[in-house]
């Protein structure tokens, strides 16, 4: 399983579905295999003992999962009921088990037991009917646009009230919600060094970022490293998991090919605040810069590149395997670097401009 995952030919979701295990388990095995790769083929006694321990732990984990499965099947019967039926099972006079514990066992928030429903006003009902019609017409409208439409139709209703009604109707705006930046609150966030900085030469600033590539089953992650001055892609890589070691290896390879930058800028994702990444970058004498919280525009050149590669190449093809994604990314990045003119650098291909300015 670990070997299949590091080939980067199939997504974690595909592997998990084929072997009928949880995707997190696949990611964990991949991570353990990469950490132990230097010892995998030594074949000494200590390694054999460690592998035996891992196998034993795996068997114990499977037994534990089996027990959890049985327990889960039991609670499924209860949780298949609607909240009203489960609420009726709670006995506030049952001295041996308090209400909070009963709610936890039944999978209900305690507020559900104490909640007493209040009927909506005639105005709210009329607004909700209108919201339903607007949502059927265009589900991409957010609270701001919905509020504007309601006001056009005579409802004196602000954005906050519109949001509450949409939440009451379980109405969610349809839009892409990538989640590649997961911050670790325990890690120190580095300051943003590019504000008011004049970037005048190649390798002065490199920008890194990760985006997801949707596929027929699951998705892959694309890491891109760009030179800010020339807009050239100096490094890129695909993976089916987001590990700090993957980022470090890609950055290390880019430095070997194009030299060392003075500053690297990224977002505040856990890969870029990890001890492994920070230690490597600092060990090279490179300054670390990070985007402000919620400010994707701080790393705008990479964000713009992700939009370009997706809409100009990846979304136009039906990509089903990791190999197909790898091929499509390679073709477009080579075209982008060497043939596609960029308006911000005098209508020259980025890599041509990079080499002339270097």
Buried (B, 14 or more C-beta within 10 A) or exposed (E): BBEBBBEBBBBBBBBBBEEEBEBEBBBEBBBEBBEBEEEEEEEEEEBEEEEEEEEEEEEEEEEEBEEEEEEEEEEEEEBEBEBEEBBEEBEEEEEEEEBEEBBEBBEBEBEBBEEEEEEEEEEBEBBBEBBEEBBEEEEEBBBEBBBEBBEEEEBEBEBEBBBEBBEEEEBEBEEEEEEBBEBBEEBEBBEBBBEEBEBEBBBBBBBBBBBBBBBEEBBBBBBBBBBBBBBBBBBBBBBBBBBBBBBBBBBEBBBEEBEEBBBBBBBBBBBBBBEEBBEBBEEEEBBBBBBBEEEEEBBEBBBBBBEEBBEEBBEEEEBBBBBBBBEBBEEBBEEBBEEBEBEEBEEBBBBBBBEEBB
